[in-house]
Amino acid sequence: MSNQYYAFIGTYTTGASEGIYTYRFDAATGELERLSVIGGISNPSWVEVSPSGRNLYAVGEESHGVIKAYAIDSDTGALTYLNEQLTGGEVPCHISVDATETYVLLANYGSGSVAMLPIEADGSLAPLTGFVQHEGTSIHPVRQLGPHAHSIILDATNSLAFSPDLGIDKLLVYDLDLESGTLAPHHVPWVRTPAGAGPRHFDFQPNGQFAYLINELASSITVLRYFAEQGAFGEVETVSTLPDDFDGESTCADIHVTPSGKFVYGSNRGHDSIAMFAIDEATGRLTSLGNESTQGRTPRNFAIDPSGTWLLAANQDTSTIVTFRINQQTGHLHPTGHITQIPNPVCIKLLPIQS
């Protein structure tokens, strides 16, 4: 396994940020070294690397949403702009690339929709071919007056897409048609979350038997048993990401299961911590391991390296990325002392550097 990675950092550009940053991450030491930056994009709040590592895609989180395509230089990690397309909605916030690199899928948070765009041979994007507008409301008087699709990910078979919608308290399930480039509601079209939960991001355990849904508004994680043959879910439990004695304001952001499948982590913005849990591999249930401060404000996205050794937390409002070592036996996080200054970081994606 590689000890060297390119780290692509998406940011908010309303402050000092210039755009998308490329760093070298040393998995032997936990250090980040700046390599390059590319501008010409406003608020690239989510970036995604294609499975082959040849291309990177980034949303422009604006009222009229755009998605931009870049080529990745394998020798330097530098990005070269290819083209851009409209996302069909407002304030895009999340991207996935299907396993065949035929399509990009994205979620439009502002208008509450999901879309598919074909990928051309050079990695550039064609206009969207698939589009679904979510409908509905829920109980929060401000955040849930309409749909807000917050992410979209694919299953291991590359045939289903899952989209948590914060505005309507549902995890929507779509059949993915790679021939026509369209999305259609699955025969079990959605899973409802508790009213006011605000589902945001979602990750599978590596064995595919369980999935973990982080709820932004309720500061909780819902454990779901996954029935792969039906493409359906059953709720196992919902647990808080916050300590019992916390009485301030906080919302969740990101969630990741470690490659070993033993631990899951979620970020708290307000409490400014990573909530740590051990996974019971037989039942999927969670045991809290406590919370580790991210040593900054408003941790949004975070990344775990493919070995499950490192966690890199992006503190949006203190403009830092803090590196933690993951204890492989206990799941606890240990700060390494490496704190990297990057303006308003909100997304981190790692790509192994091929020797």
C-alpha positions as CSV (number, residue, x, y, z in Angstrom):
1,M,0.0,0.0,0.0
2,S,1.3,3.5,-0.9
3,N,2.8,5.7,1.7
4,Q,2.3,8.8,-0.4
5,Y,-1.0,10.3,-1.5
6,Y,-2.2,13.4,-3.3
7,A,-4.7,15.2,-1.1
8,F,-7.2,17.3,-3.0
9,I,-8.8,19.9,-0.8
10,G,-12.1,21.6,-1.7
11,T,-12.7,25.0,0.0
12,Y,-15.1,27.9,0.3
13,T,-13.7,30.8,-1.7
14,T,-15.6,33.6,0.1
15,G,-12.4,34.3,2.1
16,A,-8.7,33.9,1.3
17,S,-9.0,30.6,-0.6
18,E,-8.0,30.5,-4.2
19,G,-9.9,27.3,-5.2
20,I,-8.9,23.6,-5.1
21,Y,-5.6,22.8,-3.5
22,T,-3.3,19.8,-4.1
23,Y,-1.1,18.6,-1.3
24,R,1.1,15.6,-0.8
25,F,0.2,13.5,2.2
26,D,2.9,11.4,3.8
27,A,1.3,8.3,5.4
28,A,4.6,7.5,7.1
29,T,4.5,10.7,9.1
30,G,1.1,12.2,8.8
31,E,2.4,15.4,7.2
32,L,0.8,17.5,4.4
33,E,3.0,19.4,1.9
34,R,1.4,22.0,-0.4
35,L,2.0,21.3,-4.2
36,S,-0.3,23.5,-6.2
37,V,-3.7,25.2,-6.4
38,I,-6.2,25.9,-9.3
39,G,-8.6,28.7,-9.3
40,G,-11.5,29.6,-11.6
41,I,-14.2,28.0,-9.5
42,S,-16.4,29.5,-6.8
43,N,-16.9,27.4,-3.6
44,P,-15.7,24.0,-4.7
45,S,-17.2,22.5,-1.5
46,W,-17.1,18.9,-2.7
47,V,-14.5,17.3,-4.9
48,E,-14.4,13.7,-6.1
49,V,-11.7,11.6,-7.7
50,S,-12.6,9.1,-10.4
51,P,-11.9,5.4,-9.6
52,S,-9.0,5.3,-12.1
53,G,-7.5,8.4,-10.5
54,R,-7.3,10.2,-13.9
55,N,-9.9,12.9,-13.2
56,L,-11.4,15.1,-10.5
57,Y,-14.8,16.6,-10.4
58,A,-15.9,19.5,-8.3
59,V,-19.1,21.3,-7.6
60,G,-19.4,25.0,-7.7
61,E,-21.7,25.6,-4.7
62,E,-23.7,28.5,-6.0
63,S,-27.4,29.3,-6.7
64,H,-27.0,28.3,-10.3
65,G,-25.1,25.1,-9.8
66,V,-22.1,24.0,-11.9
67,I,-19.9,20.9,-11.9
68,K,-16.4,21.2,-13.3
69,A,-14.1,18.4,-14.7
70,Y,-10.3,18.3,-14.4
71,A,-7.5,16.0,-15.5
72,I,-5.1,14.9,-12.8
73,D,-1.4,14.9,-13.7
74,S,-0.2,11.6,-12.2
75,D,3.4,13.0,-11.8
76,T,2.6,16.2,-9.9
77,G,-1.1,16.0,-8.8
78,A,-1.7,19.3,-10.7
79,L,-5.2,19.8,-12.1
80,T,-6.0,20.9,-15.6
81,Y,-9.5,22.3,-16.3
82,L,-11.4,20.4,-19.0
83,N,-15.0,21.7,-19.0
84,E,-18.1,22.4,-17.0
85,Q,-21.8,21.7,-17.1
86,L,-24.9,22.9,-15.3
87,T,-26.2,20.6,-12.5
88,G,-29.9,21.2,-13.2
89,G,-30.4,22.6,-9.8
90,E,-29.3,25.0,-7.1
91,V,-26.3,24.8,-4.6
92,P,-24.8,21.4,-5.6
93,C,-23.1,19.8,-2.6
94,H,-22.0,16.2,-3.4
95,I,-20.6,14.0,-6.2
96,S,-20.1,10.3,-6.9
97,V,-18.6,8.6,-9.9
98,D,-19.9,5.2,-10.9
99,A,-17.5,2.3,-11.0
100,T,-17.3,2.2,-14.8
101,E,-16.5,5.9,-15.0
102,T,-19.4,6.3,-17.4
103,Y,-21.4,8.8,-15.3
104,V,-21.1,11.4,-12.6
105,L,-23.9,11.6,-10.1
106,L,-24.6,14.7,-8.0
107,A,-26.9,16.1,-5.4
108,N,-28.3,19.6,-5.5
109,Y,-28.9,20.7,-2.0
110,G,-30.6,24.1,-2.6
111,S,-33.4,22.8,-4.9
112,G,-33.5,19.2,-3.6
113,S,-32.7,17.2,-6.7
114,V,-30.3,14.5,-8.1
115,A,-28.8,14.2,-11.5
116,M,-26.5,12.2,-13.8
117,L,-24.0,13.5,-16.4
118,P,-22.1,11.3,-18.9
119,I,-18.3,11.2,-18.8
120,E,-16.6,11.6,-22.2
121,A,-13.5,9.6,-23.2
122,D,-11.1,12.4,-22.0
123,G,-12.9,12.8,-18.6
124,S,-14.9,15.9,-19.6
125,L,-18.6,16.0,-18.9
126,A,-21.6,16.0,-21.3
127,P,-24.9,17.7,-20.4
128,L,-27.1,15.8,-17.9
129,T,-29.2,12.9,-19.0
130,G,-30.8,11.9,-15.8
131,F,-32.7,14.1,-13.3
132,V,-35.1,13.6,-10.4
133,Q,-36.7,16.4,-8.4
134,H,-37.4,15.5,-4.8
135,E,-40.7,16.6,-3.2
136,G,-41.9,17.1,0.4
137,T,-41.3,18.9,3.7
138,S,-40.7,18.0,7.3
139,I,-41.0,19.6,10.8
140,H,-38.0,21.9,11.1
141,P,-39.4,25.5,10.7
142,V,-36.4,26.7,8.7
143,R,-34.3,23.9,7.3
144,Q,-37.1,21.6,6.2
145,L,-39.5,23.8,4.2
146,G,-38.6,21.8,1.1
147,P,-36.3,19.0,-0.2
148,H,-32.6,19.3,0.3
149,A,-30.7,16.4,-1.3
150,H,-27.4,16.3,0.6
151,S,-25.4,13.4,-1.0
152,I,-25.6,10.5,-3.4
153,I,-23.6,7.3,-3.3
154,L,-23.7,4.0,-5.1
155,D,-23.9,0.4,-3.9
156,A,-21.2,-2.2,-4.4
157,T,-23.0,-3.6,-7.5
158,N,-23.0,-0.2,-9.2
159,S,-26.8,-0.6,-9.9
160,L,-28.4,1.4,-7.0
161,A,-28.0,5.0,-5.9
162,F,-28.8,6.3,-2.4
163,S,-29.6,9.9,-1.6
164,P,-30.2,11.2,1.9
165,D,-32.5,14.3,1.8
166,L,-32.2,16.6,4.8
167,G,-35.4,18.5,4.0
168,I,-37.8,15.6,3.8
169,D,-36.2,13.1,6.3
170,K,-35.8,10.3,3.8
171,L,-33.0,8.2,2.4
172,L,-34.1,7.8,-1.3
173,V,-33.2,4.7,-3.3
174,Y,-32.8,4.8,-7.1
175,D,-32.3,2.2,-9.8
176,L,-29.2,3.3,-11.8
177,D,-29.5,2.7,-15.6
178,L,-26.1,3.0,-17.2
179,E,-27.5,2.4,-20.7
180,S,-29.9,5.4,-20.7
181,G,-28.1,7.5,-18.1
182,T,-31.2,7.8,-15.9
183,L,-32.4,7.3,-12.4
184,A,-35.7,5.7,-11.4
185,P,-37.3,5.1,-8.0
186,H,-36.4,1.6,-6.7
187,H,-39.3,-0.7,-5.9
188,V,-38.6,0.2,-2.2
189,P,-38.2,3.9,-3.0
190,W,-37.1,5.3,0.4
191,V,-36.4,4.8,4.0
192,R,-37.9,7.4,6.5
193,T,-35.8,8.8,9.2
194,P,-37.2,10.3,12.5
195,A,-39.0,13.6,12.0
196,G,-36.5,16.5,12.1
197,A,-33.4,14.3,11.9
198,G,-32.1,15.8,8.7
199,P,-30.2,12.9,7.1
200,R,-27.0,14.1,5.4
201,H,-24.3,11.6,4.5
202,F,-24.2,7.8,4.4
203,D,-21.5,5.1,4.4
204,F,-21.6,1.3,4.1
205,Q,-19.6,-1.1,6.3
206,P,-17.2,-2.9,4.0
207,N,-19.0,-6.3,4.3
208,G,-22.1,-4.6,2.9
209,Q,-24.4,-5.8,5.7
210,F,-24.9,-2.5,7.4
211,A,-25.0,1.1,6.6
212,Y,-24.5,4.3,8.7
213,L,-26.6,7.4,8.1
214,I,-25.6,10.6,9.8
215,N,-28.4,13.0,10.7
216,E,-27.3,16.7,10.6
217,L,-30.1,18.3,12.6
218,A,-30.5,15.6,15.3
219,S,-26.8,15.1,15.7
220,S,-27.2,11.3,15.5
221,I,-26.3,8.2,13.5
222,T,-28.9,5.8,12.3
223,V,-27.7,2.2,11.9
224,L,-29.4,0.4,9.0
225,R,-29.3,-3.3,8.1
226,Y,-29.0,-3.7,4.4
227,F,-30.8,-6.4,2.5
228,A,-28.8,-6.4,-0.7
229,E,-31.0,-8.7,-2.8
230,Q,-34.0,-6.3,-2.3
231,G,-32.0,-3.1,-2.1
232,A,-33.9,-2.4,1.1
233,F,-33.0,-1.3,4.7
234,G,-34.2,-2.0,8.2
235,E,-33.4,0.3,11.1
236,V,-31.3,-1.2,13.8
237,E,-30.8,1.8,16.2
238,T,-30.1,5.5,16.3
239,V,-27.4,6.9,18.6
240,S,-26.3,10.5,19.5
241,T,-23.0,11.8,18.3
242,L,-22.8,14.2,21.3
243,P,-21.8,13.7,24.9
244,D,-24.7,13.5,27.4
245,D,-23.6,16.7,29.2
246,F,-23.5,18.9,26.0
247,D,-26.2,21.5,25.9
248,G,-25.0,23.9,23.1
249,E,-25.9,24.1,19.4
250,S,-24.3,21.5,17.1
251,T,-24.9,19.9,13.8
252,C,-23.4,16.8,12.1
253,A,-21.6,16.8,8.8
254,D,-19.6,13.8,7.6
255,I,-19.4,10.1,8.3
256,H,-16.9,7.3,7.4
257,V,-16.5,3.7,8.3
258,T,-12.9,2.5,8.6
259,P,-11.6,0.0,5.9
260,S,-11.5,-2.7,8.6
261,G,-15.2,-2.2,9.3
262,K,-14.5,-2.0,13.0
263,F,-15.1,1.7,13.7
264,V,-17.2,4.6,12.4
265,Y,-16.6,8.3,12.9
266,G,-18.9,11.3,12.5
267,S,-18.1,15.0,12.6
268,N,-19.9,17.5,15.0
269,R,-19.9,21.2,14.1
270,G,-20.5,23.3,17.2
271,H,-19.2,20.7,19.6
272,D,-16.3,20.7,17.1
273,S,-15.4,17.0,17.5
274,I,-15.2,13.6,15.9
275,A,-17.6,11.2,17.5
276,M,-16.0,7.7,17.7
277,F,-17.8,4.4,17.7
278,A,-17.0,0.7,17.7
279,I,-19.1,-1.5,15.4
280,D,-20.4,-4.8,16.5
281,E,-19.7,-6.7,13.3
282,A,-22.5,-9.3,14.0
283,T,-25.4,-6.8,14.7
284,G,-24.1,-3.5,13.3
285,R,-24.8,-1.8,16.7
286,L,-22.5,1.0,17.9
287,T,-20.7,1.5,21.2
288,S,-19.5,5.0,21.9
289,L,-15.8,5.6,22.3
290,G,-16.3,9.2,23.2
291,N,-15.5,12.4,21.2
292,E,-12.1,13.8,20.1
293,S,-11.7,17.5,19.6
294,T,-10.7,18.5,16.1
295,Q,-8.6,21.4,17.5
296,G,-10.5,23.9,15.4
297,R,-14.0,25.2,14.6
298,T,-16.6,23.7,12.3
299,P,-15.2,20.3,11.2
300,R,-17.0,19.5,8.0
301,N,-15.6,16.7,5.8
302,F,-12.9,14.4,6.9
303,A,-10.9,11.7,5.2
304,I,-9.6,8.3,6.3
305,D,-6.6,6.8,4.4
306,P,-7.1,3.4,2.7
307,S,-5.0,1.7,5.5
308,G,-7.3,3.0,8.2
309,T,-4.3,4.5,10.0
310,W,-5.0,8.2,9.6
311,L,-7.9,10.6,9.9
312,L,-7.6,14.1,8.4
313,A,-10.2,16.6,9.7
314,A,-11.0,19.8,7.9
315,N,-11.9,22.7,10.2
316,Q,-13.7,25.1,8.0
317,D,-13.8,28.2,10.3
318,T,-10.3,28.0,11.6
319,S,-8.7,27.2,8.2
320,T,-6.9,24.1,9.4
321,I,-6.6,20.4,8.6
322,V,-5.6,18.4,11.7
323,T,-4.0,14.9,11.4
324,F,-5.0,12.1,13.8
325,R,-3.6,8.6,14.1
326,I,-6.3,5.9,14.5
327,N,-5.5,3.3,17.1
328,Q,-6.2,0.1,15.2
329,Q,-7.2,-1.9,18.4
330,T,-9.3,0.7,20.3
331,G,-10.5,3.0,17.5
332,H,-9.5,6.1,19.5
333,L,-8.0,9.1,17.7
334,H,-4.6,10.5,18.7
335,P,-3.5,14.0,17.4
336,T,-0.1,13.9,15.8
337,G,0.7,17.6,16.2
338,H,0.4,18.2,12.4
339,I,-1.8,21.1,11.8
340,T,-1.9,22.5,8.2
341,Q,-3.1,26.0,7.4
342,I,-5.5,25.9,4.4
343,P,-8.1,28.6,3.8
344,N,-11.6,27.4,4.7
345,P,-11.2,23.7,3.9
346,V,-14.4,21.7,3.6
347,C,-13.5,18.5,1.6
348,I,-10.5,16.2,1.5
349,K,-10.0,13.4,-1.0
350,L,-6.9,11.1,-1.1
351,L,-5.4,9.5,-4.2
352,P,-2.4,7.0,-3.9
353,I,0.7,8.2,-5.8
354,Q,1.8,5.4,-8.1
355,S,5.6,4.8,-7.9
